Amino acid sequence: MRPLFRLSAGYELVLASGSPRRRQFLNEWGIPFRLALASTEEPRPMPGELPEAYTRRAAVAKALAVGRTLPPKASQKPVLLAADTVVAIGGDILGKPENPAHALTMLERLSGASHEVISAVCLLLPAQSAGPLSASTLPELHVEETVAGSFRMLSFSDVSRVVFHHWPRPVLQAYVNTGEPSDKAGAYAIQGQGAVLVERVEGSWSTVVGLPVTPLAQVMISLGIMQPYGA
């Protein structure tokens, strides 16, 4: 399949995530990347911290943890991409279930109700690289930009609302028994067997899966890091 995008000359994309879904999105774009995973634990939500603020903070923590380990390269400018996704309902952040019983409890809370899925992205660039964001991109996507040591750091997030069908307990238990919820935030995977639980999505499907690809592409193209293939 012909690539959709290409990296601009001199840039290297580094993905700070072990998520197969995020790797798949980048593979579908057709751009090369390498993996570099953080060895530190994810930060925990602070008391009273809003889910979107926590998600951004977690993405930034992942990026900085990996960024400190990247060796300098004279020939290429690394662009480090980190992301984090949380499920929230009623202001409560639902992490990964501790066991099957905990997964069932989560799903029973989500069943017949709506909840938010927030995916945040953090990009780390060499401080003197890339161009400025276009005047329209920064406010439209609520991109936060700062300097962190030798890095230029940009972060943003996207929120989608997911509505679950009201499933009876036996259906939820059957889903738990598949084993799929065990390592998923909110105890379900919309891209897997968990799709049957979802009645509708209001917002971006890719955000629910774990990477807001539309705003990510906007930011990378605006910075001059990435271009449409053939351009």
N, C-alpha and C positions, 0 to 999 in steps of 0.2 A: 504494500500500500504506500502511495506517495506521502511523504511527510506533510504535516500542516504548517509547522513552524521550523525555524532554524535559529541557533544561537548566533549572535553577532561575533565577528572575528575577535579572537583573543579572550573570550569568556569560557569558563567551565562551570557547569551546574553541579552542585553538590547537594544531595538530598539527605537531610538529617531525620530520616524516618524509616522504620522497618515495615511500615504499612504496605501490604501488597496492592491495596486500592490506589494509594498515591503513586506508587511505581507504575501502575497500569495507566493512569491518566497521562503521565509524562511519556510513557511509551507510545500511547495513542497520538500524542502530538508529534512524535517522531524525532524528538531532540535527545541527544546523548546526555547521560548524567552518571555520577557515581555515588555510592552510598557512604555515609560516614555517620555512625550512630553515637549518641551520647551515652556515657557509662554511668551518669548520675541519675538518681530517681527524679520523677516529675514532682514539682512542688504541689503541696496540698492546698485546697481552698482555705482562705482565711475567714474567720468569723464575719458574717455580714457581707462578704465579697460577692458582687454581682457575677452571674455566670459568664457574661461576655468579657468582663474585666479579667476574670480568672483565666479564661481561655487564651486571651492575648498574652497574659503574663506567663502562662505555661509555654506557649509557642516561643516567646522571647528567651525563656530560660533554656529551652532545648537548643535554640540557635547559638546562644552564647557559649553553652557547654561544648558544643562541637567546634565553634569558631576558634576557641582558644587552642585547639589541638591541630588546626590545619597548618601544615608547613608552608612557608612562602614559596611561590613559584614565579620565576622571572618571566616565563613565556606566557602564562595564562593568569587571568584575573578570576578568582573563584567567586561564584554567586551561591551562597548557602541558603537553602530553602528548608525551613522548619514549619511544622503545622501541629495544631492540636484541635481536637473535637470533643465537645461535651454535649450531653443530653440534660435538659433542665425542665422541670415541671413545678409550677408554683414557687419559683425562685430557688428550688432545691436542685443541686447538681447530682445527677445519678451517674456514678462511676461504673466500673466493671463489677459484676456480681461476685460475691465471695464464694458462693456455692450454688447448686441447683435450686435450693429452697429460696435463696435470696433472689435469684433470677426470676422465679415465679412471682415473688412478691412485687418486684419491679414491674413486671409485665401486667400484673393485675391492676397496678396503679395507673399504668398508661392506657389500658384497655378502655375504649369508648371515650377517650379524652384527647385533647390536643396538648402537645408539648413543643418545646423549642430545641433545635439542634444548632449549635454554634460552632463554626469552624474558623479558627484564626490562623493567620500566616505571618511569619517573620522572615524577612530577607536581610541577609548580611552581605554587604559589598565592601570592597576596599574603599577607604574614605575618599580617594580622589578619582574614583571610577564612575562611569555612566553619567548620563545627563540628568537635568532636573526633571521632576514630574511635570507634566503639562498642567497649566493652571486649572483645567477642568477636572483632571483626574484626582487631585488631592482632596478637594472638598466632597466630590461625588462619592468616593469610597471611604472617606474618613480615615485616610492614611496618616499614621503618626510617624514622623521622621525625626531621628536624633543621631548623635554620634556616640558610639560606645567603644572607647579605646581607639584602635586603628580602623574600626569599622564604621561604615555608614549603615544605619539600621532603619528599616521600614517595617511597620506592622499594620495589619488591618484585619477585619473580621466580617463574616457574613452570617446572617441568621435566617433559618427556614423554620416554618411551622409544619409539624407532622400531626395528622389526625389518625388515630387508631380506630379500626372497627371494634365494636363491642363483642369480643369473642368470649365464649364460655370457658370456664376453667379447664375442661379436658383438652381444648384446642391449644391453650397456652402451655399446658403441661406437656402435650405432644411436641411442641416446639422446643421446650426446655430439654426434652429427652433427646433431641437431635444433637445436642452438644454445642450448637452454633452460638448460643448466648454467652458461653463461659468467659470469653475474652473481649466482649463488646460493651462499649459504654451504653448504658440504658438497657442492656441485655437483649439487643436485637441487631440484625444486620439487614438493612433495606435492600442491599445488593445480593442477598442470599435467600434462604428459605423464609427469612423474616419479612420478605416483601408481602406475603399474604396477610400480615397483620395490619398493613397500612391501607387506610381508606383513601387518603389524598395527601399531597404535599403542596404547601403554599410557599413557593420560593424555589431555590435551586436544589435539584436532586444531587448534584455533585457535592454541595455543601453538606448534605445529610450523609453522603458516603464518606466524606472526610477531607475534601479539598475544593475550595470555591474557585473553580477553574476560570470562570469568566472574569472576575476581578483580578485574579493572578495574571492572566494574559494581558489585561489592560495595563497593569502596572509594569510588567516586564517589557511590553512594547513601548510604553511611554518613556521608560528609562533608556531605551535603545539597546537593551540586553538581548532581546529576541525580535525576530522579524518574520513576517509571513514567508513561507518557503517559496523561493523563486523571485522574491522582491529584490 
